[in-house]
């Protein structure tokens, strides 16, 4: 029989973990910590054990939510409940997608189980059978040799082979982590595993190179070719549902075409003002060639940043805390990084793309032309204030636990929305400024087109590059960098589409609440920044005081 104090302690712990006893913020914070622990322990992305444990975590929390008393929650608590439930369902869907992708690449990775089992057994601190481990490692070169003989170009879909090569790199790191734990510390284990490990690591190196060079046809250390991994229409539809966007991919492509047509009409007007008639591409070339000299770009960016801050404050558009104005700073982007992002990256630190000494003459000219003052004036405020820097400053201070629900439709949509609003307010001082703003607006339209079309299997990366060159007027090297960034694996499939679509969501909400006189600009913008990084449809639910139920799903057509 347990002592009474143990029974009471156990009951207290169980009560503390019950969703019925607290607001969802506490559950979200606990879930985030739990997922972090699991992710650090099961650190191999390709591990079935990782998938299963994360599945279990998400299912357990969904079950807890279902048993919670929704009607007893505060209004912010109901919002958090709905956001949390949506997040858990999305994670389960994503884990299903990753499991499917793992099964697709499994025939190319017959040694994966060996590596995963060794490393995860080590993390569980299970005794090592060094002789058995050495025997398993000795099989790995034989398995890769057989794959070298049997695999031919075209034997696997490009995206699967590309994914498998990346997974081999990850497995090699995991195997090294396993080996380094024993090597030199455990003399018996080292005696058995040292040589088999070296042979296995070499085999993995050679196999990854074989996949890239022989199966995919890439050059050694190829940083130019873009392959990507399209997810298909069903997965796109799942992603849209998780983002609370009640549209089909085809409807979004139609929105992109409509917005692009508007941009084209406006840029022709600006082109005519500059004496180029309807030939807006000639006007664009004129604007590109107005770049500043090497070494002068930081001064330009500083001037543009201070102008944007001054504008939003003088017009009472949004609250800018003094510390936010004080603490932003600037760095120059490396030539290597500019291969992926040829323009700015923003936030507390704005990273500036401009020619560096090691770049070729052609690369230098493209960088200067693509970052001319009129293009830059259209986007410095996007990256700093009132855009990404102000976002980051506020969301780290208001409802920071909601960063778990971060979405590009809020993050990038907010920054792009300001480009819409500033256009309407006449922020552009000249026809050249308007062309700079329209260049980026056209770019965001085409981002929807090429990213969704790629994931629908309707466009290749090369066709995406061509579209950016012909319909937006990008320098080809910059277009290649844009597509490489989009499909390199660091961004979600909807990320590039989210700029324009998220901006349109905020723009529609501004019309409903500010243009109608229900809120001031400043109150509207401050309220958004204080609610955190959440789907814009949920921002709308908060600001319009919508009646919330446990099964609430936004159906807002913006």
C-alpha positions as CSV (number, residue, x, y, z in Angstrom):
1,X,0.0,0.0,0.0
2,X,1.3,3.4,-1.0
3,X,1.9,6.0,1.8
4,X,-0.9,8.6,1.8
5,X,1.5,11.5,1.0
6,X,2.6,9.6,-2.2
7,X,-1.0,9.1,-3.3
8,X,-1.7,12.8,-2.7
9,X,1.4,13.9,-4.6
10,X,0.5,11.7,-7.5
11,X,-3.0,13.1,-7.6
12,X,-1.6,16.7,-7.6
13,X,0.7,15.9,-10.5
14,X,-2.1,14.3,-12.5
15,X,-4.4,17.3,-11.8
16,X,-1.6,19.8,-12.9
17,X,-1.3,18.0,-16.2
18,X,-5.0,17.9,-16.9
19,X,-6.2,20.5,-19.4
20,X,-9.4,20.9,-17.4
21,X,-7.5,22.7,-14.7
22,X,-5.8,25.5,-16.6
23,X,-5.8,27.8,-19.7
24,X,-4.4,26.5,-23.0
25,X,-1.3,28.7,-22.7
26,X,0.1,26.3,-20.1
27,X,-0.6,23.3,-22.3
28,X,1.1,24.9,-25.3
29,X,4.2,25.7,-23.3
30,X,4.3,22.2,-21.9
31,X,3.8,20.7,-25.4
32,X,6.5,22.8,-26.9
33,X,9.0,21.7,-24.2
34,X,8.0,18.0,-24.6
35,X,8.4,18.2,-28.4
36,X,11.8,19.9,-28.0
37,X,12.9,17.0,-25.7
38,X,11.8,14.4,-28.1
39,X,13.3,16.2,-31.1
40,X,16.7,16.5,-29.4
41,X,16.6,12.8,-28.4
42,X,15.3,11.4,-31.7
43,X,17.4,13.7,-33.7
44,X,17.6,11.7,-37.0
45,X,14.9,13.1,-39.2
46,X,14.6,9.8,-41.1
47,X,13.9,7.7,-38.0
48,X,10.6,5.8,-37.8
49,X,11.0,5.9,-34.0
50,X,11.1,9.7,-34.2
51,X,7.9,9.7,-36.3
52,X,6.1,7.4,-33.9
53,X,7.0,9.3,-30.7
54,X,6.0,12.6,-32.2
55,X,2.8,11.0,-33.5
56,X,2.1,9.7,-30.0
57,X,2.8,13.1,-28.5
58,X,0.4,14.9,-30.9
59,X,-2.3,12.2,-30.4
60,X,-2.0,12.4,-26.6
61,X,-2.4,16.2,-26.6
62,X,-5.4,16.0,-29.0
63,X,-7.0,13.5,-26.6
64,X,-6.4,15.9,-23.7
65,X,-7.9,18.8,-25.6
66,X,-11.0,16.7,-26.4
67,X,-11.6,16.1,-22.7
68,X,-11.2,19.8,-21.8
69,X,-14.1,22.1,-20.9
70,X,-14.0,24.5,-23.9
71,X,-16.9,26.7,-22.7
72,X,-15.2,27.4,-19.4
73,X,-12.2,29.0,-21.0
74,X,-11.6,32.7,-21.3
75,X,-11.9,34.3,-24.8
76,X,-8.1,34.3,-25.3
77,X,-8.1,30.7,-24.0
78,X,-10.6,29.7,-26.6
79,X,-8.4,31.2,-29.3
80,X,-5.4,29.3,-28.0
81,X,-7.4,26.1,-27.8
82,X,-8.4,26.3,-31.4
83,X,-4.9,27.2,-32.5
84,X,-3.5,24.4,-30.6
85,X,-5.9,21.8,-31.9
86,X,-5.3,23.0,-35.5
87,X,-1.5,22.8,-34.9
88,X,-1.7,19.2,-33.6
89,X,-3.8,18.1,-36.5
90,X,-1.3,19.7,-38.9
91,X,1.7,18.0,-37.2
92,X,0.0,14.7,-37.6
93,X,-0.6,15.4,-41.3
94,X,3.0,16.4,-41.8
95,X,4.3,13.3,-40.1
96,X,2.1,11.3,-42.4
97,X,3.7,13.1,-45.4
98,X,7.2,12.5,-44.1
99,X,6.5,8.8,-43.5
100,X,5.3,8.5,-47.1
101,X,8.5,10.2,-48.3
102,X,10.6,8.0,-46.1
103,X,9.0,4.9,-47.6
104,X,9.6,6.2,-51.1
105,X,13.3,6.6,-50.5
106,X,13.7,3.5,-48.4
107,X,14.8,1.2,-51.3
108,X,17.7,3.6,-51.9
109,X,18.7,3.5,-48.2
110,X,18.9,-0.2,-47.1
111,X,21.5,0.7,-44.5
112,X,19.5,3.4,-42.7
113,X,18.0,1.0,-40.1
114,X,21.6,0.0,-39.0
115,X,22.7,3.6,-38.4
116,X,19.5,4.6,-36.7
117,X,19.4,1.7,-34.4
118,X,23.1,2.2,-33.4
119,X,22.7,5.8,-32.6
120,X,19.3,5.6,-30.8
121,X,20.5,2.6,-28.8
122,X,23.5,4.7,-27.7
123,X,21.2,7.5,-26.6
124,X,19.1,5.0,-24.6
125,X,22.5,4.1,-22.9
126,X,22.0,0.4,-23.8
127,X,25.2,-1.8,-23.5
128,X,27.1,-2.0,-26.8
129,X,27.7,-5.4,-28.3
130,X,30.8,-4.2,-30.2
131,X,31.3,-7.4,-32.1
132,X,27.7,-7.3,-33.4
133,X,28.0,-3.6,-34.2
134,X,31.2,-4.2,-36.2
135,X,29.5,-7.0,-38.2
136,X,26.5,-4.6,-39.0
137,X,28.9,-1.9,-40.1
138,X,30.8,-4.3,-42.3
139,X,27.7,-5.0,-44.3
140,X,27.2,-1.3,-45.2
141,X,30.0,-1.1,-47.9
142,X,28.5,-4.3,-49.5
143,X,25.0,-2.8,-49.6
144,X,26.3,0.4,-51.2
145,X,28.4,-1.5,-53.7
146,X,25.3,-3.4,-54.8
147,X,23.4,-0.1,-55.2
148,X,26.2,1.2,-57.3
149,X,25.8,-1.8,-59.7
150,X,22.0,-1.9,-59.8
151,X,21.0,1.7,-59.9
152,X,20.9,3.5,-63.3
153,X,20.0,7.1,-64.2
154,X,16.2,7.3,-64.1
155,X,15.8,4.3,-61.8
156,X,14.3,6.7,-59.2
157,X,12.3,9.9,-59.5
158,X,14.7,12.8,-59.3
159,X,13.1,14.3,-56.2
160,X,13.4,10.9,-54.4
161,X,17.1,10.4,-55.3
162,X,17.8,14.0,-54.3
163,X,16.0,13.4,-51.0
164,X,17.9,10.2,-50.5
165,X,21.3,11.9,-51.0
166,X,20.4,14.4,-48.3
167,X,19.4,11.6,-46.0
168,X,22.7,9.8,-46.6
169,X,24.5,13.0,-45.4
170,X,22.3,13.0,-42.3
171,X,23.0,9.3,-41.6
172,X,26.7,9.9,-41.9
173,X,26.6,12.6,-39.2
174,X,24.5,10.3,-37.0
175,X,27.0,7.5,-37.5
176,X,29.9,9.8,-36.6
177,X,28.1,10.9,-33.5
178,X,27.7,7.2,-32.5
179,X,31.4,6.4,-33.2
180,X,32.8,9.4,-31.5
181,X,31.1,8.4,-28.3
182,X,33.1,5.1,-28.0
183,X,36.3,5.8,-30.0
184,X,39.2,6.2,-27.6
185,X,37.0,6.0,-24.5
186,X,36.0,2.4,-24.7
187,X,39.2,0.4,-25.7
188,X,37.3,-2.9,-26.4
189,X,34.6,-1.2,-28.5
190,X,37.3,0.8,-30.4
191,X,39.2,-2.4,-31.2
192,X,36.1,-3.9,-32.8
193,X,34.5,-0.9,-34.6
194,X,37.3,1.4,-35.7
195,X,38.1,-0.1,-39.1
196,X,34.5,-1.1,-39.9
197,X,33.4,2.4,-39.1
198,X,36.0,4.0,-41.4
199,X,34.9,1.7,-44.2
200,X,31.2,2.4,-43.6
201,X,31.7,6.2,-43.5
202,X,33.7,6.1,-46.7
203,X,31.0,4.0,-48.3
204,X,28.3,6.6,-47.3
205,X,30.4,9.4,-48.7
206,X,30.9,7.6,-52.0
207,X,27.2,6.6,-52.2
208,X,26.0,10.2,-51.7
209,X,28.3,11.3,-54.4
210,X,27.1,8.5,-56.7
211,X,23.5,9.5,-56.2
212,X,24.2,13.2,-57.0
213,X,26.7,12.7,-59.9
214,X,25.6,9.5,-61.6
215,X,21.9,9.2,-60.8
216,X,21.0,12.9,-60.8
217,X,23.7,14.1,-63.2
218,X,25.0,16.9,-60.9
219,X,28.5,18.2,-61.1
220,X,30.8,17.8,-58.1
221,X,29.9,20.4,-55.4
222,X,27.1,21.6,-57.7
223,X,25.5,24.7,-56.2
224,X,23.7,25.7,-59.3
225,X,21.2,22.9,-60.3
226,X,17.8,23.1,-58.7
227,X,15.7,19.9,-58.3
228,X,13.2,20.4,-55.4
229,X,10.6,18.0,-54.0
230,X,7.0,18.7,-55.2
231,X,4.4,17.5,-52.7
232,X,1.4,17.2,-54.9
233,X,-2.2,18.6,-54.9
234,X,-3.5,16.6,-51.9
235,X,-0.7,17.7,-49.6
236,X,-1.1,21.3,-50.8
237,X,-4.8,21.2,-49.9
238,X,-3.9,19.9,-46.5
239,X,-1.5,22.7,-46.0
240,X,-4.1,25.3,-47.0
241,X,-6.6,23.8,-44.6
242,X,-4.0,24.0,-41.8
243,X,-3.4,27.7,-42.7
244,X,-7.2,28.3,-42.6
245,X,-7.2,29.3,-46.2
246,X,-10.6,28.0,-47.7
247,X,-9.4,28.1,-51.3
248,X,-8.2,25.5,-53.8
249,X,-4.7,25.8,-55.4
250,X,-6.4,26.6,-58.7
251,X,-8.4,29.5,-57.1
252,X,-5.2,30.9,-55.7
253,X,-3.6,30.7,-59.1
254,X,-6.5,32.7,-60.5
255,X,-6.0,35.4,-57.7
256,X,-2.3,35.6,-58.7
257,X,-3.3,36.2,-62.4
258,X,-5.8,38.9,-61.4
259,X,-3.3,40.7,-59.2
260,X,-0.6,40.5,-61.9
261,X,-3.0,42.0,-64.4
262,X,-3.5,45.0,-62.1
263,X,0.2,45.4,-61.6
264,X,0.8,45.3,-65.4
265,X,-1.7,48.1,-65.9
266,X,-0.1,50.3,-63.3
267,X,3.5,49.7,-64.4
268,X,2.5,50.7,-68.0
269,X,1.2,54.0,-66.6
270,X,4.5,54.7,-64.8
271,X,6.4,53.6,-67.9
272,X,4.5,56.2,-70.0
273,X,5.3,58.9,-67.5
274,X,9.0,58.2,-68.0
275,X,8.7,58.3,-71.8
276,X,8.8,54.6,-72.5
277,X,5.2,54.2,-73.5
278,X,3.7,50.7,-72.9
279,X,7.2,49.1,-72.9
280,X,7.5,48.8,-69.1
281,X,10.5,46.5,-69.5
282,X,12.5,49.3,-70.9
283,X,11.3,51.5,-68.0
284,X,12.4,48.8,-65.6
285,X,15.9,48.7,-67.2
286,X,16.1,52.4,-66.7
287,X,15.3,52.1,-63.0
288,X,17.7,49.2,-62.5
289,X,20.6,51.2,-63.9
290,X,20.0,53.9,-61.2
291,X,22.1,51.9,-58.7
292,X,24.5,53.5,-56.2
293,X,28.2,53.0,-56.3
294,X,29.9,50.1,-54.5
295,X,30.3,51.0,-50.8
296,X,27.3,53.4,-50.8
297,X,24.5,50.9,-50.2
298,X,24.6,50.9,-46.4
299,X,24.2,54.6,-46.3
300,X,21.2,54.3,-48.7
301,X,19.6,51.6,-46.6
302,X,20.0,53.6,-43.4
303,X,18.4,56.6,-45.1
304,X,15.4,54.6,-46.4
305,X,14.9,52.9,-43.0
306,X,14.8,56.1,-41.1
307,X,12.4,57.6,-43.7
308,X,10.0,54.7,-43.2
309,X,10.1,55.0,-39.4
310,X,9.5,58.7,-39.6
311,X,6.5,58.2,-42.0
312,X,4.6,55.6,-39.9
313,X,5.1,57.7,-36.7
314,X,4.1,61.1,-38.2
315,X,1.0,59.5,-39.7
316,X,0.1,57.7,-36.5
317,X,-0.1,54.3,-38.3
318,X,1.5,52.1,-35.6
319,X,3.2,52.3,-32.3
320,X,7.0,52.1,-32.6
321,X,8.6,51.5,-29.2
322,X,11.8,53.6,-28.7
323,X,13.9,50.4,-28.1
324,X,12.8,49.0,-31.4
325,X,14.1,52.1,-33.1
326,X,17.4,51.9,-31.2
327,X,18.4,48.3,-31.6
328,X,18.0,47.4,-35.3
329,X,21.3,47.0,-37.1
330,X,22.9,46.1,-40.5
331,X,25.2,43.4,-41.8
332,X,26.5,42.8,-45.3
333,X,25.5,39.4,-46.9
334,X,28.2,37.1,-48.0
335,X,28.6,36.3,-51.7
336,X,27.8,32.6,-51.0
337,X,24.6,33.6,-49.2
338,X,23.6,35.9,-52.2
339,X,23.5,32.8,-54.3
340,X,20.4,31.9,-52.3
341,X,19.0,35.3,-51.5
342,X,20.1,38.1,-53.8
343,X,18.1,40.8,-52.0
344,X,17.6,41.7,-48.4
345,X,16.9,39.6,-45.4
346,X,15.3,41.4,-42.5
347,X,14.4,41.5,-38.8
348,X,16.4,43.0,-36.0
349,X,19.4,42.7,-38.4
350,X,18.9,43.7,-42.0
351,X,21.3,41.8,-44.2
352,X,22.2,43.8,-47.3
353,X,23.0,42.2,-50.7
354,X,25.6,44.2,-52.7
355,X,28.7,43.3,-54.6
356,X,31.7,41.9,-52.8
357,X,35.3,41.7,-54.1
358,X,35.2,37.9,-54.7
359,X,32.2,38.1,-57.1
360,X,32.6,38.1,-60.9
361,X,32.0,41.3,-62.8
362,X,28.6,40.0,-64.1
363,X,27.5,39.0,-60.5
364,X,28.5,42.4,-59.2
365,X,26.5,44.2,-61.9
366,X,23.4,42.0,-61.3
367,X,23.6,42.6,-57.6
368,X,23.7,46.4,-58.0
369,X,21.0,46.5,-60.6
370,X,18.7,44.2,-58.5
371,X,19.2,46.4,-55.4
372,X,18.9,49.8,-56.9
373,X,17.4,52.7,-54.7
374,X,13.9,52.4,-56.1
375,X,13.6,48.6,-55.6
376,X,15.2,49.1,-52.1
377,X,12.9,51.9,-51.1
378,X,9.9,49.5,-51.7
379,X,11.3,46.9,-49.4
380,X,13.4,48.4,-46.6
381,X,10.2,49.1,-44.6
382,X,9.2,45.5,-45.4
383,X,12.3,44.2,-43.6
384,X,12.6,46.6,-40.7
385,X,9.9,49.0,-39.4
386,X,6.9,48.5,-39.7
387,X,7.7,45.1,-41.1
388,X,9.8,42.2,-39.8
389,X,11.8,44.0,-37.2
390,X,8.8,45.5,-35.5
391,X,7.0,42.1,-35.8
392,X,9.8,40.3,-34.0
393,X,10.1,43.0,-31.4
394,X,6.4,42.8,-30.5
395,X,5.9,39.1,-30.7
396,X,8.8,38.4,-28.3
397,X,6.9,40.6,-25.8
398,X,3.2,39.8,-26.4
399,X,2.0,36.2,-26.4
400,X,5.4,34.7,-27.2
401,X,4.1,31.2,-26.6
402,X,2.1,31.5,-29.8
403,X,5.3,31.4,-31.9
404,X,4.5,27.7,-32.0
405,X,1.7,28.5,-34.5
406,X,3.9,30.7,-36.7
407,X,2.7,31.0,-40.3
408,X,4.2,32.9,-43.3
409,X,0.7,34.2,-44.1
410,X,1.0,36.3,-40.9
411,X,4.8,36.9,-41.0
412,X,5.3,37.7,-44.7
413,X,1.7,38.8,-45.2
414,X,2.1,41.6,-42.6
415,X,5.3,42.9,-44.2
416,X,3.8,42.8,-47.7
417,X,0.5,44.3,-46.5
418,X,2.5,47.5,-45.6
419,X,3.6,47.7,-49.3
420,X,-0.1,47.7,-50.2
421,X,-1.0,50.3,-47.6
422,X,1.9,52.6,-48.4
423,X,1.1,52.4,-52.1
424,X,-2.5,53.6,-51.4
425,X,-1.2,56.4,-49.2
426,X,1.1,57.7,-52.0
427,X,4.4,56.7,-50.3
428,X,6.1,56.5,-53.8
429,X,7.5,59.9,-54.6
430,X,8.1,59.4,-58.4
431,X,7.3,57.1,-61.3
432,X,10.6,55.3,-60.6
433,X,9.5,54.7,-57.1
434,X,6.2,53.3,-58.3
435,X,8.0,51.0,-60.7
436,X,10.2,49.8,-57.8
437,X,7.1,49.0,-55.7
438,X,5.3,47.3,-58.7
439,X,8.4,45.2,-59.5
440,X,8.1,43.6,-56.0
441,X,4.3,43.4,-56.3
442,X,4.5,41.5,-59.6
443,X,7.2,39.4,-58.1
444,X,4.9,38.3,-55.3
445,X,2.1,37.5,-57.8
446,X,4.5,35.3,-59.8
447,X,5.7,33.6,-56.6
448,X,2.2,32.3,-56.1
449,X,2.1,31.0,-59.7
450,X,5.5,29.3,-59.8
451,X,5.5,27.8,-56.3
452,X,2.0,26.3,-56.5
453,X,2.5,25.2,-60.1
454,X,5.8,23.5,-59.2
455,X,4.2,21.6,-56.3
456,X,1.2,20.7,-58.5
457,X,3.7,19.1,-61.0
458,X,3.0,21.7,-63.7
459,X,6.3,23.6,-63.8
460,X,9.9,22.6,-63.6
461,X,12.5,24.8,-61.7
462,X,13.9,26.0,-65.0
463,X,10.4,27.1,-66.2
464,X,10.0,28.9,-62.8
465,X,13.2,30.8,-63.5
466,X,12.1,31.7,-67.0
467,X,8.7,33.0,-65.6
468,X,10.5,35.3,-63.1
469,X,12.7,36.7,-65.9
470,X,9.9,37.3,-68.5
471,X,7.0,38.3,-66.3
472,X,8.8,40.3,-63.5
473,X,12.0,41.4,-65.2
474,X,14.4,39.7,-62.8
475,X,18.1,39.5,-63.6
476,X,18.6,35.8,-64.5
477,X,21.1,35.1,-61.6
478,X,18.6,36.7,-59.2
479,X,15.7,34.6,-60.6
480,X,17.9,31.4,-60.2
481,X,18.6,32.4,-56.6
482,X,14.9,33.0,-55.9
483,X,13.9,29.5,-57.2
484,X,16.9,27.8,-55.5
485,X,15.8,29.4,-52.2
486,X,12.1,28.4,-52.7
487,X,12.8,24.7,-53.4
488,X,15.9,24.1,-51.4
489,X,14.0,22.6,-48.5
490,X,14.3,25.4,-46.0
491,X,10.9,26.8,-46.7
492,X,7.4,25.2,-46.5
493,X,5.6,24.6,-49.8
494,X,3.2,27.6,-49.3
495,X,5.8,30.0,-48.1
496,X,6.4,31.9,-51.3
497,X,2.6,32.1,-52.0
498,X,2.0,33.4,-48.5
499,X,3.5,36.9,-49.1
500,X,0.8,38.1,-51.5
501,X,-2.0,36.0,-50.1
502,X,-1.3,37.0,-46.5
503,X,-1.0,40.6,-47.6
504,X,-4.4,40.4,-49.3
505,X,-5.9,39.0,-46.0
506,X,-4.6,41.9,-43.9
507,X,-5.6,44.3,-46.7
508,X,-9.2,43.0,-46.7
509,X,-9.4,43.1,-42.9
510,X,-8.1,46.7,-43.0
511,X,-11.0,47.6,-45.3
512,X,-13.5,45.9,-43.0
513,X,-12.3,47.5,-39.8
514,X,-10.4,50.7,-40.6
515,X,-11.9,52.0,-43.8
516,X,-15.4,51.5,-42.2
517,X,-14.4,53.6,-39.2
518,X,-14.6,50.8,-36.6
519,X,-10.9,51.1,-35.7
520,X,-8.1,53.6,-36.2
521,X,-5.0,52.6,-38.2
522,X,-2.9,52.6,-35.1
523,X,-5.3,50.6,-33.0
524,X,-5.7,48.1,-35.8
525,X,-2.0,47.5,-36.3
526,X,-1.1,47.5,-32.6
527,X,-3.8,44.9,-32.0
528,X,-2.5,42.6,-34.7
529,X,1.1,42.8,-33.3
530,X,-0.1,41.9,-29.8
531,X,-1.9,38.7,-30.8
532,X,1.2,36.9,-32.1
533,X,2.1,34.8,-35.2
534,X,-1.2,33.1,-36.0
535,X,-3.3,32.5,-39.1
536,X,-4.9,35.7,-40.3
537,X,-8.4,34.2,-40.2
538,X,-7.9,33.9,-36.4
539,X,-6.7,37.5,-36.1
540,X,-10.0,38.4,-37.8
541,X,-12.0,36.2,-35.4
542,X,-10.4,38.1,-32.5
543,X,-10.8,41.6,-33.9
544,X,-14.4,41.1,-35.0
545,X,-15.4,39.2,-31.7
546,X,-16.6,36.2,-33.5
547,X,-18.6,33.6,-31.5
548,X,-16.2,30.6,-31.0
549,X,-17.2,27.0,-30.6
550,X,-15.0,23.9,-30.1
551,X,-15.4,23.0,-33.7
552,X,-14.9,26.5,-35.1
553,X,-13.3,26.6,-38.6
554,X,-12.9,29.9,-40.4
555,X,-14.5,30.1,-43.8
556,X,-13.4,33.7,-44.6
557,X,-13.1,34.4,-48.4
558,X,-10.9,37.4,-48.5
